[in-house]
């Protein structure tokens, strides 16, 4: 179904009323002289690799803001998911319940461990895992064995972990999902890559289960250029994560002894310095995100057939990316709108393809996911850079 010219013009005009003239990308980093100065200090001091004072400083800033007892900075959000799963005890052949509606890095990290992604349904309320659909599904395809493990009765494999994803910073029904994990003896690792500054029930995203991860890629709310972080309140899990992400090297003044397979995943001091400077501006960036949300809501309030997503309940979302949700679920309809926007310098994007549609995951188990299939066809991300919110503060 093609979007007619009236709808296209209304969407572009509404977006332009928020962004102003010129070309606007999806989300660009917001950097100032403070970031340049702090990175420059690292260069002057010679601390440019995975040793330096900015790394623990950045981890402390993350702990202070999120309330986490432990934070382990790493080279990417993907690395952090990989390490979080390993530290949580995920083994080759285990199944990990994960939404198909997520960025490919989530599924890739599961495959890195040798585990099997098991795709589950999403909900239109927050775009995360649908807890009611998941509960019904598990009642039909799983049972608890004598060892207390959840067994997929269709494959015979152990379902070891639940991996919720906080899409665009929206936490959704995380307390319910945490309860489901406990009831089924599952570890829970949260992909909070996009959710720095999002809270539910007063608890920061990533701290509702055993561990969570945050991304600081160049397009995130704050950036370290490239980087991620594992957060947890579990001291043993944090110690394991730090060890594995530092090539599993045992501490020693000069000897190199690595007691297991490890990974060179530690964040470097230059990236951490950028992060420290960005953390100093985080509260302001979060306020600008809400100003941008309010501007888009007002701009789209009179448009039929599409609406700006606003979460329900009492969660606090960072609204990392603003989501325009179309009433109609149709790929051609969605793509016609996005193509016209690109031609007008507004670089909107669709949400990702479902992982279950990608070759690497073709053989993975999955439940029926009609809501996820529809959401892929309905969601368009609008230009969401923090500086746009500054225009409307």
RODO-2510 file (C-alpha; in nm, 4 decimals, decimal comma):
residues 393
     n   res          X          Y          Z
     1     x     0,0000     0,0000     0,0000
     2     x     0,1460     0,3330    -0,1029
     3     x     0,1223     0,6320     0,1277
     4     x    -0,0625     0,9131    -0,0477
     5     x     0,0978     1,2512    -0,1035
     6     x    -0,1180     1,4197     0,1616
     7     x     0,0055     1,1895     0,4376
     8     x     0,3671     1,2175     0,3222
     9     x     0,3506     1,5973     0,3169
    10     x     0,1878     1,6078     0,6610
    11     x     0,4595     1,3877     0,8124
    12     x     0,7440     1,5804     0,6495
    13     x     0,5941     1,9185     0,7435
    14     x     0,5426     1,8082     1,1034
    15     x     0,8992     1,6803     1,1268
    16     x     1,0365     1,9980     0,9706
    17     x     0,8477     2,2106     1,2217
    18     x     1,0581     2,0419     1,4894
    19     x     1,3970     2,0058     1,3215
    20     x     1,4107     2,3288     1,1242
    21     x     1,5762     2,3529     0,7800
    22     x     1,8713     2,1537     0,6487
    23     x     1,9679     1,7888     0,6513
    24     x     1,9083     1,6019     0,9752
    25     x     2,0542     1,2629     1,0571
    26     x     1,8980     1,0132     1,2936
    27     x     2,1214     1,0870     1,5921
    28     x     2,4558     1,2641     1,5955
    29     x     2,6925     1,2910     1,8942
    30     x     2,6709     1,6056     2,1040
    31     x     3,0300     1,7080     2,1786
    32     x     3,1816     2,0237     2,3250
    33     x     3,5204     2,1671     2,4167
    34     x     3,4974     1,9829     2,7498
    35     x     3,5245     1,6458     2,5734
    36     x     3,8107     1,7699     2,3558
    37     x     4,0008     1,8996     2,6564
    38     x     3,9664     1,5792     2,8574
    39     x     4,0751     1,3577     2,5676
    40     x     4,3637     1,5977     2,5053
    41     x     4,4781     1,5572     2,8658
    42     x     4,5009     1,1803     2,8124
    43     x     4,7144     1,2313     2,5026
    44     x     4,9421     1,4682     2,6928
    45     x     4,9722     1,2196     2,9810
    46     x     5,0405     0,9251     2,7501
    47     x     4,7527     0,7127     2,8825
    48     x     4,5867     0,6142     2,5563
    49     x     4,5310     0,2390     2,5930
    50     x     4,3487     0,0092     2,8355
    51     x     4,5358     0,1443     3,1392
    52     x     4,4736     0,4922     3,2742
    53     x     4,2858     0,6897     3,5379
    54     x     3,9854     0,7735     3,3218
    55     x     3,8650     0,4125     3,3046
    56     x     3,7899     0,3705     3,6764
    57     x     3,6650     0,7301     3,6851
    58     x     3,4155     0,6544     3,4087
    59     x     3,3052     0,3351     3,5831
    60     x     3,2543     0,5320     3,9052
    61     x     3,0434     0,7900     3,7190
    62     x     2,8278     0,5099     3,5767
    63     x     2,7858     0,3515     3,9202
    64     x     2,6977     0,6850     4,0754
    65     x     2,4328     0,7646     3,8162
    66     x     2,2719     0,4207     3,7815
    67     x     2,3039     0,3075     4,1416
    68     x     2,4903    -0,0077     4,0371
    69     x     2,7329    -0,1613     4,2841
    70     x     2,9661    -0,2604     4,0009
    71     x     3,0445    -0,1355     3,6500
    72     x     3,2909    -0,2862     3,4010
    73     x     3,3689    -0,0642     3,1017
    74     x     3,4309    -0,2454     2,7731
    75     x     3,5061    -0,1802     2,4083
    76     x     3,1452    -0,2093     2,2863
    77     x     2,7940    -0,2897     2,3949
    78     x     2,8184    -0,6146     2,2015
    79     x     3,1281    -0,7142     2,3993
    80     x     2,9426    -0,6320     2,7195
    81     x     2,6488    -0,8585     2,6269
    82     x     2,8884    -1,1399     2,5362
    83     x     3,0732    -1,1120     2,8668
    84     x     2,7523    -1,0695     3,0671
    85     x     2,6172    -1,3964     2,9262
    86     x     2,9408    -1,5814     2,9962
    87     x     2,9615    -1,4406     3,3487
    88     x     2,5982    -1,5421     3,4054
    89     x     2,6919    -1,9022     3,3262
    90     x     2,5414    -1,9382     2,9803
    91     x     2,6870    -2,2476     2,8152
    92     x     2,7063    -2,3824     2,4588
    93     x     2,3753    -2,5390     2,3663
    94     x     2,1728    -2,3405     2,6190
    95     x     1,8735    -2,1483     2,4893
    96     x     1,8343    -1,7759     2,5590
    97     x     1,4877    -1,6217     2,5333
    98     x     1,5249    -1,2968     2,3408
    99     x     1,2986    -1,0740     2,1318
   100     x     1,3367    -1,1050     1,7562
   101     x     1,2735    -0,7298     1,7485
   102     x     1,6195    -0,6060     1,8415
   103     x     1,9476    -0,4965     1,6858
   104     x     2,1552    -0,7828     1,5486
   105     x     2,4254    -0,7390     1,8158
   106     x     2,1938    -0,8895     2,0781
   107     x     2,1550    -1,2116     1,8833
   108     x     2,5183    -1,2177     1,7738
   109     x     2,6407    -1,2074     2,1333
   110     x     2,4273    -1,5105     2,2167
   111     x     2,5785    -1,7007     1,9243
   112     x     2,9306    -1,6006     2,0372
   113     x     2,8752    -1,8029     2,3557
   114     x     2,7631    -2,1090     2,1600
   115     x     2,4121    -2,0679     2,2987
   116     x     2,0936    -2,0629     2,0903
   117     x     1,8678    -1,7567     2,0563
   118     x     1,5039    -1,8506     2,1144
   119     x     1,2884    -1,5721     1,9720
   120     x     0,9819    -1,4466     2,1557
   121     x     0,6990    -1,2009     2,0942
   122     x     0,7073    -0,8237     2,1459
   123     x     0,4379    -0,5850     2,2642
   124     x     0,3258    -0,2519     2,1145
   125     x     0,3534    -0,1050     2,4661
   126     x     0,7248    -0,0270     2,4747
   127     x     0,8264    -0,2671     2,1936
   128     x     0,9919    -0,5095     2,4384
   129     x     0,9080    -0,8707     2,5278
   130     x     0,5364    -0,9391     2,5777
   131     x     0,5201    -1,1003     2,9250
   132     x     0,1688    -1,2436     2,8840
   133     x     0,2523    -1,4065     2,5520
   134     x     0,5801    -1,5384     2,6945
   135     x     0,4114    -1,6892     3,0013
   136     x     0,1516    -1,8667     2,7896
   137     x     0,4184    -1,9921     2,5492
   138     x     0,6433    -2,1315     2,8231
   139     x     0,3459    -2,3104     2,9797
   140     x     0,3026    -2,4991     2,6526
   141     x     0,6607    -2,5795     2,5484
   142     x     0,8643    -2,6148     2,8668
   143     x     0,8936    -2,8025     3,1938
   144     x     1,1224    -2,8007     3,4990
   145     x     1,3500    -3,1051     3,5377
   146     x     1,4731    -3,2621     3,8613
   147     x     1,7753    -3,0310     3,8619
   148     x     1,5486    -2,7274     3,8569
   149     x     1,6349    -2,6415     3,4963
   150     x     1,3789    -2,5167     3,2466
   151     x     1,3707    -2,7599     2,9546
   152     x     1,2392    -2,6826     2,6085
   153     x     1,0352    -2,9975     2,5537
   154     x     1,0443    -2,9439     2,1760
   155     x     1,4259    -2,9364     2,1485
   156     x     1,5395    -3,1035     2,4712
   157     x     1,7721    -2,8111     2,5435
   158     x     1,7973    -2,6147     2,8674
   159     x     1,6475    -2,2658     2,8542
   160     x     1,9009    -2,0835     3,0713
   161     x     1,8417    -1,7121     3,0360
   162     x     1,5901    -1,4375     2,9627
   163     x     1,7339    -1,1398     2,7733
   164     x     1,4934    -0,8418     2,7588
   165     x     1,5823    -0,5453     2,5347
   166     x     1,4885    -0,1862     2,6193
   167     x     1,4038    -0,0552     2,2726
   168     x     1,4727     0,3188     2,2236
   169     x     1,5191     0,3467     2,6013
   170     x     1,1745     0,2126     2,6998
   171     x     1,1894    -0,0381     2,9851
   172     x     0,8331    -0,1682     2,9668
   173     x     0,7120    -0,4482     3,1942
   174     x     1,0552    -0,5333     3,3322
   175     x     0,9335    -0,6194     3,6834
   176     x     0,6945    -0,8764     3,5373
   177     x     0,9691    -1,0199     3,3193
   178     x     1,1991    -1,0393     3,6218
   179     x     0,9285    -1,2326     3,8064
   180     x     0,8919    -1,4698     3,5102
   181     x     1,2682    -1,5308     3,5154
   182     x     1,2637    -1,6123     3,8870
   183     x     0,9614    -1,8437     3,8541
   184     x     1,1376    -2,0406     3,5809
   185     x     1,4863    -2,0432     3,7383
   186     x     1,6294    -1,8296     3,4589
   187     x     1,9180    -1,5891     3,4676
   188     x     1,8184    -1,2454     3,3390
   189     x     2,0563    -1,0220     3,1459
   190     x     1,9138    -0,6899     3,0256
   191     x     2,0171    -0,5351     2,6969
   192     x     1,9889    -0,1743     2,8118
   193     x     2,2201    -0,0553     2,5341
   194     x     1,9837     0,2315     2,4510
   195     x     1,8533     0,2994     2,8008
   196     x     2,1039     0,5103     2,9956
   197     x     1,8850     0,7349     3,2100
   198     x     1,5779     0,5091     3,2016
   199     x     1,4264     0,3846     3,5278
   200     x     1,1398     0,1613     3,6363
   201     x     1,0230     0,1527     3,9961
   202     x     1,3174     0,3722     4,0853
   203     x     1,5674     0,1146     3,9548
   204     x     1,7866     0,1931     3,6567
   205     x     1,7604    -0,0127     3,3397
   206     x     1,9980    -0,3077     3,3559
   207     x     1,9663    -0,3621     3,7316
   208     x     1,6382    -0,5544     3,7477
   209     x     1,8050    -0,8895     3,6862
   210     x     2,1492    -1,0436     3,7240
   211     x     2,3310    -0,7990     3,4959
   212     x     2,2692    -0,5390     3,2299
   213     x     2,4636    -0,3620     2,9626
   214     x     2,4753    -0,0062     2,8284
   215     x     2,6183     0,1092     2,4948
   216     x     2,8168     0,4260     2,4306
   217     x     2,8409     0,3968     2,0529
   218     x     2,8615     0,7191     1,8531
   219     x     2,4850     0,7392     1,8072
   220     x     2,3843     0,6829     2,1712
   221     x     2,2642     0,9399     2,4256
   222     x     2,6220     0,9846     2,5428
   223     x     2,9183     0,8437     2,3557
   224     x     3,2683     0,7207     2,4202
   225     x     3,3230     0,6912     2,0453
   226     x     3,2912     0,3175     2,0808
   227     x     3,2253     0,1415     2,4065
   228     x     2,9901    -0,0304     2,6439
   229     x     2,9568    -0,1181     3,0090
   230     x     2,8299    -0,4073     3,2171
   231     x     2,6422    -0,3058     3,5333
   232     x     2,5392    -0,5385     3,8141
   233     x     2,4843    -0,5628     4,1880
   234     x     2,6405    -0,9102     4,1920
   235     x     3,0040    -0,8876     4,3078
   236     x     3,1004    -1,2348     4,1860
   237     x     2,9511    -1,1786     3,8414
   238     x     3,1299    -0,8434     3,8129
   239     x     3,4627    -0,9994     3,9112
   240     x     3,4198    -1,2727     3,6502
   241     x     3,3239    -1,0169     3,3859
   242     x     3,6262    -0,7990     3,4570
   243     x     3,8562    -1,0998     3,4440
   244     x     3,7159    -1,2380     3,1182
   245     x     3,7188    -0,8972     2,9484
   246     x     4,0863    -0,8480     3,0385
   247     x     4,2095    -1,1585     2,8517
   248     x     4,1613    -1,3654     3,1713
   249     x     4,5045    -1,2516     3,2911
   250     x     4,5831    -1,3198     3,6554
   251     x     4,7145    -1,0084     3,8337
   252     x     5,0948    -1,0105     3,8639
   253     x     5,3722    -0,7543     3,8598
   254     x     5,5265    -0,8967     3,5427
   255     x     5,4136    -1,2523     3,4629
   256     x     5,1575    -1,3240     3,1908
   257     x     4,9389    -1,6110     3,3042
   258     x     4,5887    -1,6436     3,1565
   259     x     4,3870    -1,9060     3,3411
   260     x     4,1104    -1,9532     3,0803
   261     x     3,9901    -1,8291     2,7461
   262     x     3,9585    -1,4521     2,7779
   263     x     3,8749    -1,1569     2,5573
   264     x     4,0485    -0,8299     2,4831
   265     x     3,7376    -0,6240     2,5505
   266     x     3,8483    -0,3543     2,7949
   267     x     3,7698     0,0087     2,7184
   268     x     4,0700     0,2322     2,6555
   269     x     4,1537     0,5481     2,8466
   270     x     4,0807     0,7831     2,5541
   271     x     3,7294     0,6477     2,5168
   272     x     3,6741     0,6601     2,8913
   273     x     3,7859     1,0250     2,9040
   274     x     3,5287     1,1124     2,6410
   275     x     3,2707     0,9298     2,8516
   276     x     3,3630     1,1127     3,1723
   277     x     3,3126     1,4471     3,0003
   278     x     2,9830     1,3305     2,8498
   279     x     2,8572     1,2066     3,1872
   280     x     2,9010     1,5574     3,3202
   281     x     2,6377     1,6715     3,0684
   282     x     2,3990     1,3770     3,0990
   283     x     2,1245     1,5473     3,3003
   284     x     2,0998     1,8266     3,0438
   285     x     2,0888     1,5829     2,7530
   286     x     1,8054     1,3892     2,9177
   287     x     1,6026     1,7081     2,9609
   288     x     1,6573     1,7924     2,5942
   289     x     1,5214     1,4502     2,4963
   290     x     1,1962     1,5250     2,6779
   291     x     1,1753     1,8685     2,5153
   292     x     1,2159     1,6986     2,1778
   293     x     0,9445     1,4459     2,2620
   294     x     0,7051     1,7238     2,3580
   295     x     0,7801     1,9135     2,0354
   296     x     0,7137     1,6062     1,8208
   297     x     0,3944     1,5224     2,0109
   298     x     0,2606     1,8694     1,9467
   299     x     0,3677     1,8678     1,5814
   300     x     0,1985     1,5324     1,5096
   301     x    -0,1094     1,5829     1,7262
   302     x    -0,3354     1,6623     1,4306
   303     x    -0,2134     1,3941     1,1903
   304     x    -0,4368     1,0941     1,1283
   305     x    -0,2820     0,7520     1,0767
   306     x     0,0387     0,8077     1,2753
   307     x     0,1346     0,9003     1,6307
   308     x     0,4429     0,9665     1,8418
   309     x     0,5040     0,6830     2,0872
   310     x     0,4750     0,7783     2,4545
   311     x     0,5151     0,5081     2,7179
   312     x     0,2467     0,4276     2,9723
   313     x     0,2888     0,3567     3,3430
   314     x     0,5376     0,5175     3,5780
   315     x     0,8634     0,4308     3,4039
   316     x     1,1130     0,7049     3,3242
   317     x     1,2393     0,6727     2,9673
   318     x     1,5322     0,8550     2,8120
   319     x     1,3506     0,8602     2,4737
   320     x     1,6799     0,7984     2,2959
   321     x     1,5058     0,7770     1,9590
   322     x     1,1661     0,9256     1,8869
   323     x     0,9318     0,6676     1,7334
   324     x     0,6555     0,7495     1,4876
   325     x     0,4085     0,4592     1,4893
   326     x     0,1913     0,4142     1,1807
   327     x    -0,1621     0,2776     1,2172
   328     x    -0,1121     0,0546     0,9112
   329     x     0,1306    -0,2375     0,9068
   330     x     0,2669    -0,2384     0,5526
   331     x     0,6279    -0,2378     0,4298
   332     x     0,5566    -0,0432     0,1106
   333     x     0,3591     0,2189     0,3014
   334     x     0,6412     0,2621     0,5544
   335     x     0,9174     0,2699     0,2936
   336     x     0,7381     0,5226     0,0733
   337     x     0,7254     0,7637     0,3660
   338     x     1,0919     0,7078     0,4569
   339     x     1,2076     0,7466     0,0961
   340     x     1,0237     1,0778     0,0609
   341     x     1,1688     1,1986     0,3908
   342     x     1,5230     1,1132     0,2766
   343     x     1,4654     1,3055    -0,0454
   344     x     1,3767     1,6020     0,1737
   345     x     1,6902     1,5752     0,3907
   346     x     1,5198     1,4057     0,6858
   347     x     1,7113     1,0825     0,7386
   348     x     1,4455     0,8764     0,9102
   349     x     1,4910     0,5012     0,9421
   350     x     1,2765     0,1921     0,9929
   351     x     1,3297    -0,0256     1,2965
   352     x     1,5537    -0,3285     1,2380
   353     x     1,4475    -0,6418     1,0544
   354     x     1,3441    -0,9210     1,2887
   355     x     1,6437    -1,1384     1,3734
   356     x     1,4369    -1,4419     1,2810
   357     x     1,4407    -1,3123     0,9211
   358     x     1,8234    -1,3018     0,9021
   359     x     2,0351    -1,5902     0,7665
   360     x     2,2468    -1,6388     1,0803
   361     x     1,9331    -1,7108     1,2853
   362     x     1,7290    -1,9085     1,0331
   363     x     1,7326    -2,2305     1,2350
   364     x     1,6691    -2,0789     1,5780
   365     x     1,3543    -2,1749     1,7715
   366     x     1,0789    -1,9156     1,7863
   367     x     0,7211    -1,8630     1,8933
   368     x     0,4570    -1,7018     1,6753
   369     x     0,5261    -1,3272     1,6727
   370     x     0,2406    -1,1424     1,4982
   371     x     0,2913    -0,8250     1,7010
   372     x     0,6639    -0,8120     1,6261
   373     x     0,5944    -0,8750     1,2579
   374     x     0,3509    -0,5820     1,2568
   375     x     0,5731    -0,3454     1,4569
   376     x     0,8558    -0,3791     1,2048
   377     x     0,6187    -0,2452     0,9411
   378     x     0,4782     0,0358     1,1562
   379     x     0,7741     0,2029     1,3316
   380     x     0,9712     0,4921     1,1851
   381     x     1,2442     0,6666     1,3844
   382     x     1,2571     1,0434     1,3429
   383     x     1,5677     1,2661     1,3690
   384     x     1,6411     1,2531     1,7420
   385     x     1,9716     1,4324     1,8076
   386     x     1,9827     1,5987     2,1485
   387     x     2,0525     1,9417     2,0029
   388     x     1,7086     1,9382     1,8407
   389     x     1,5556     1,9307     2,1870
   390     x     1,7634     2,2346     2,2758
   391     x     1,5709     2,4261     2,0120
   392     x     1,2493     2,3650     2,2057
   393     x     1,3677     2,3827     2,5664
***
